[in-house]
């Protein structure tokens, strides 16, 4: 079954290389075929996965790549990475479907589809890589195509937003690389499985602190963690809809996944020393993101700032260094990808119909003017604010619950403060989403900007959005759908079984 792992990377890579040679009119449909086939491969992995051995690496590929430095093509999935692999393949396929709308085909479609497929290669590769340097290579592959997507197909200020994105993320990547090389210099191996099993035994506590600071600090830019978040609102606001969906739905998860996969298990002493700072910055991000959202007048910027707050809950879960907290972080990652991906799809649809995402220009009355579109916006917003029964509830609630009882060696009183602050942030999150719904979905019907007609949801939009809606309900009503996959792997990674 190792062929599935190879095909997972090879299919979108081959598609990326082939699409420039296709006729222009076939590029978008070819993108649907390639991303759909990749999704089928990910689904086959999910069906074939042995859920009784979630802590073990499955579908493994381990071949020499660059022997002089001991670099191997080591790939595989376990219970931590499998949900993210499926999420990535799903969002890429839905983005491809979304671009087939009559008004949705991008200019220069061959270049656009090739860049999306290359981005998919980097994202999937990051989640299946089991070698530190290979992880870094895939981590970096994503940056250039996402920069090009923002710069080439974004809004009026796309050039500045794209430059800010690439500068911040390249700086973070440089710091990350230094940290990974420090681990290699001390442990003499790049194998992430071997390093995790060593539990930091080959690295002194002092160097673990330094390495954790470098690795987690580099990854934090991608999360993004406050105060390293400033590239995110502009990138989201100016990116095309597909770029925003992939950026929020997957790229932000690469940073927190790296913390769970690399920083915490390989550098446990460094994690124990610096976890309180990680938790503190996480809860600051929760409050900051909520307050920033209350002041936003642009729908896309509001959703972007909400990501800062939601990822703060993920960081809080990781900072507890407990199985409950790490599981909460992984669940919140999946929930955020589903819900915020849907929110950006809806924001893009509103922008297409109204010609703007300015809340004042939208004028309210969306439920009356386009009932299905307005209802989907209400659903996505209440899911994002953490309504019980929907996916957004479990990750945030479990992260706060984990903060009530952090790992031994951490100051429980401090984490109780973190829990209280996070609770205030959850209340503020509900406030800004309800304010947004009152101003956009409810109220009097306003005429759309310009001559655009406010049409309701189309059939192809439903095909792209309904899977996300169903999964938001499924994960909310049956959290074991995710937690049952991640729990065994998390406990093994933390040395608990």
Long-range contacts (C-beta under 8 A, 24 or more apart in sequence): 1-45, 1-48, 1-58, 1-59, 2-59, 2-60, 2-61, 4-41, 4-44, 4-45, 4-48, 4-59, 5-45, 5-59, 5-60, 5-61, 5-75, 5-76, 5-77, 5-128, 6-61, 6-75, 7-41, 8-38, 8-41, 8-42, 8-45, 8-85, 8-89, 8-124, 8-128, 9-75, 9-121, 9-124, 9-125, 9-128, 11-37, 11-38, 11-41, 12-38, 12-92, 12-117, 12-118, 12-120, 12-121, 12-124, 13-117, 13-118, 13-121, 15-113, 15-117, 16-114, 16-117, 16-118, 16-121, 19-110, 19-113, 19-114, 19-117, 20-110, 20-111, 20-114, 22-110, 24-109, 24-110, 27-109, 27-110, 27-112, 27-113, 28-96, 28-99, 28-100, 28-105, 28-106, 28-109, 28-113, 29-100, 30-113, 31-96, 31-99, 31-113, 31-116, 31-117, 32-93, 32-96, 32-97, 32-100, 34-96, 34-117, 35-89, 35-92, 35-93, 35-95, 35-96, 35-116, 35-117, 35-120, 36-93, 36-96, 38-89, 38-92, 38-93, 38-120, 38-124, 39-89, 39-90, 39-92, 39-93, 41-89, 42-85, 42-86, 42-88, 42-89, 42-90, 43-86, 43-89, 45-77, 45-82, 45-85, 45-86, 46-82, 46-86, 49-77, 49-82, 51-79, 51-484, 51-485, 53-488, 54-78, 54-79, 54-485, 54-486, 54-487, 54-488, 54-489, 55-79, 55-488, 55-489, 55-491, 55-492, 55-493, 55-497, 57-130, 57-193, 60-130, 62-130, 65-134, 70-189, 70-190, 71-131, 71-133, 71-134, 71-190, 72-131, 72-134, 72-190, 72-191, 73-131, 73-134, 74-129, 74-130, 74-131, 74-134, 74-191, 74-192, 74-193, 75-125, 75-128, 75-129, 75-130, 75-134, 76-128, 76-130, 77-127, 77-128, 78-489, 79-485, 79-486, 79-487, 79-488, 79-489, 79-490, 80-257, 80-260, 80-261, 80-330, 80-486, 80-489, 80-490, 80-493, 81-127, 81-128, 81-257, 81-261, 82-485, 83-330, 83-334, 83-482, 83-485, 83-486, 84-127, 84-250, 84-253, 84-257, 84-333, 84-334, 85-124, 85-127, 85-128, 87-249, 87-250, 87-253, 87-334, 87-337, 87-338, 88-120, 88-123, 88-124, 88-127, 88-250, 89-120, 89-124, 90-467, 91-245, 91-246, 91-249, 91-250, 91-337, 91-341, 92-116, 92-119, 92-120, 92-123, 92-246, 94-245, 94-341, 94-345, 94-464, 94-465, 94-467, 94-468, 95-242, 95-245, 95-246, 95-464, 97-460, 97-463, 97-464, 98-241, 98-242, 98-245, 98-345, 98-348, 98-460, 98-461, 98-464, 99-242, 100-460, 101-458, 101-460, 101-461, 103-352, 104-352, 104-460, 106-153, 106-240, 106-242, 107-153, 108-152, 108-153, 111-148, 111-152, 112-149, 112-152, 112-153, 115-145, 115-146, 115-148, 115-149, 115-152, 116-145, 116-149, 116-242, 116-246, 118-144, 118-145, 119-145, 119-146, 119-149, 119-246, 123-246, 123-250, 123-251, 123-254, 126-254, 126-257, 126-258, 127-254, 127-257, 129-192, 130-191, 130-192, 130-193, 131-190, 131-191, 131-192, 132-180, 132-183, 132-184, 132-190, 132-191, 132-192, 132-195, 132-262, 133-180, 133-184, 133-190, 134-190, 135-180, 135-192, 135-258, 135-261, 135-262, 136-173, 136-176, 136-177, 136-180, 139-173, 139-176, 139-254, 139-258, 140-173, 142-251, 142-254, 143-169, 143-170, 143-173, 146-243, 146-246, 146-247, 146-251, 149-239, 149-240, 149-242, 149-243, 150-235, 150-238, 150-239, 150-240, 150-243, 153-239, 153-240, 153-243, 154-238, 154-239, 154-240, 154-243, 155-237, 155-238, 155-239, 156-238, 157-234, 157-237, 157-238, 158-238, 158-239, 160-234, 160-238, 161-231, 161-234, 161-235, 161-237, 161-238, 161-239, 162-235, 162-238, 164-230, 164-231, 164-234, 164-235, 165-231, 165-234, 165-235, 167-231, 168-221, 168-224, 168-228, 168-230, 168-231, 169-221, 169-222, 169-231, 171-221, 172-217, 172-218, 172-219, 172-220, 172-221, 172-222, 172-228, 173-218, 173-221, 174-218, 175-214, 175-217, 175-218, 175-221, 176-214, 176-215, 176-217, 176-218, 176-219, 176-258, 177-218, 178-214, 178-218, 179-211, 179-212, 179-213, 179-214, 179-215, 179-217, 179-218, 180-215, 180-262, 182-207, 182-210, 182-211, 182-214, 183-211, 183-215, 183-266, 183-267, 186-211, 192-261, 192-262, 192-266, 195-265, 195-266, 196-265, 196-266, 196-493, 198-266, 199-265, 199-266, 199-268, 199-495, 200-266, 200-267, 200-268, 200-269, 200-270, 203-267, 205-269, 205-270, 205-273, 208-267, 208-268, 208-269, 208-270, 208-273, 209-269, 209-270, 209-273, 209-274, 210-270, 211-267, 211-270, 212-263, 212-267, 212-270, 212-271, 212-273, 212-274, 213-270, 213-274, 215-258, 215-259, 215-262, 215-263, 215-267, 216-259, 216-263, 216-274, 216-278, 219-254, 219-255, 219-256, 219-258, 219-259, 219-263, 220-255, 220-281, 221-255, 222-251, 222-252, 222-254, 222-255, 222-258, 223-252, 223-255, 223-256, 223-311, 223-314, 223-315, 224-252, 224-255, 224-308, 224-311, 225-255, 225-278, 225-281, 225-282, 225-285, 225-311, 225-312, 225-315, 226-281, 226-284, 226-285, 226-288, 226-289, 226-308, 226-312, 227-281, 229-285, 229-308, 232-304, 232-307, 232-308, 233-301, 233-304, 233-305, 235-304, 236-300, 236-301, 236-303, 236-304, 236-307, 236-344, 237-298, 237-300, 237-301, 237-304, 240-348, 241-344, 241-345, 241-347, 241-348, 241-349, 241-351, 244-300, 244-344, 244-347, 244-348, 245-341, 245-344, 245-345, 248-303, 248-304, 248-307, 248-336, 248-337, 248-340, 248-341, 248-344, 249-336, 249-337, 249-338, 249-340, 249-341, 249-344, 250-337, 252-307, 252-311, 252-336, 253-333, 253-336, 253-337, 256-311, 256-314, 256-315, 256-318, 256-329, 256-333, 257-333, 259-318, 260-318, 260-326, 260-329, 260-330, 260-490, 260-493, 261-493, 264-318, 264-321, 264-326, 264-493, 264-494, 265-493, 265-494, 265-495, 268-495, 271-321, 272-321, 272-407, 272-409, 272-410, 275-318, 275-319, 275-320, 275-321, 275-406, 275-407, 275-410, 276-319, 276-410, 276-411, 276-414, 276-415, 278-315, 278-318, 278-319, 279-315, 279-316, 279-319, 279-320, 279-403, 279-414, 279-415, 279-418, 280-418, 281-315, 282-311, 282-312, 282-313, 282-314, 282-315, 282-316, 282-318, 282-319, 282-418, 283-312, 283-316, 283-418, 283-421, 283-422, 283-425, 284-312, 285-309, 285-311, 285-312, 285-315, 286-312, 286-313, 286-316, 286-421, 286-422, 286-425, 286-426, 287-421, 287-424, 287-425, 287-428, 289-425, 290-425, 290-428, 290-429, 290-431, 290-432, 291-428, 293-428, 293-429, 293-432, 293-433, 293-436, 294-428, 294-431, 294-432, 294-435, 296-359, 296-432, 297-358, 297-359, 297-360, 298-357, 298-358, 298-359, 299-347, 299-350, 299-357, 299-358, 299-359, 299-362, 299-436, 299-440, 300-344, 300-347, 300-351, 300-357, 302-359, 302-432, 302-436, 303-340, 303-343, 303-344, 303-347, 306-340, 306-384, 306-429, 306-432, 306-433, 307-336, 307-340, 309-425, 309-429, 310-336, 310-340, 310-384, 310-392, 310-396, 311-336, 312-422, 312-425, 313-395, 313-396, 313-399, 313-400, 313-422, 314-395, 314-399, 316-399, 316-400, 316-402, 316-403, 316-418, 316-422, 317-395, 317-398, 317-399, 317-402, 319-406, 319-418, 320-399, 320-402, 320-403, 320-406, 320-407, 320-410, 320-415, 321-406, 321-407, 321-410, 321-494, 322-402, 322-405, 322-406, 322-407, 322-494, 323-487, 323-490, 323-491, 323-494, 323-496, 324-398, 324-401, 324-402, 324-405, 325-398, 325-399, 325-402, 325-403, 325-406, 326-486, 326-490, 326-493, 326-494, 327-398, 327-483, 327-486, 327-487, 327-490, 328-394, 328-395, 328-396, 328-397, 328-398, 328-399, 328-401, 328-402, 329-395, 329-399, 330-482, 330-486, 330-490, 331-394, 331-395, 331-398, 331-475, 331-479, 331-482, 331-483, 331-486, 332-394, 332-395, 332-396, 332-398, 332-399, 333-395, 334-391, 334-395, 334-475, 334-482, 335-383, 335-391, 335-392, 335-394, 335-395, 335-472, 335-475, 336-392, 336-395, 338-391, 338-468, 338-471, 338-472, 338-475, 339-380, 339-383, 339-384, 339-390, 339-391, 339-392, 339-468, 339-472, 340-384, 341-468, 342-376, 342-380, 342-383, 342-465, 342-468, 342-469, 342-472, 343-377, 343-380, 343-381, 343-384, 345-461, 345-464, 345-465, 345-468, 346-373, 346-376, 346-377, 346-380, 346-465, 349-373, 349-457, 349-461, 350-377, 350-440, 352-452, 353-448, 353-452, 353-453, 353-454, 353-455, 354-448, 354-449, 354-452, 354-454, 355-448, 355-449, 355-450, 355-452, 356-449, 359-436, 359-439, 359-440, 361-449, 362-439, 362-440, 362-446, 363-443, 363-444, 363-446, 363-447, 364-438, 364-439, 364-440, 364-441, 364-442, 364-443, 364-444, 364-445, 364-446, 365-442, 365-443, 365-444, 365-445, 365-446, 366-440, 366-441, 366-454, 367-441, 367-442, 368-445, 369-445, 369-454, 370-454, 370-455, 370-456, 370-457, 371-456, 372-456, 372-457, 373-456, 373-457, 374-441, 376-457, 376-465, 376-469, 377-437, 377-440, 377-441, 378-437, 378-441, 379-469, 379-472, 380-472, 381-433, 381-434, 381-436, 381-437, 382-433, 383-472, 383-476, 384-429, 384-433, 385-426, 385-429, 385-430, 385-433, 385-434, 386-426, 386-429, 386-430, 388-476, 389-473, 389-476, 389-477, 390-472, 390-473, 390-476, 391-471, 391-472, 391-473, 391-474, 391-475, 391-476, 392-472, 392-476, 393-476, 394-475, 394-476, 394-479, 394-483, 396-422, 396-426, 400-426
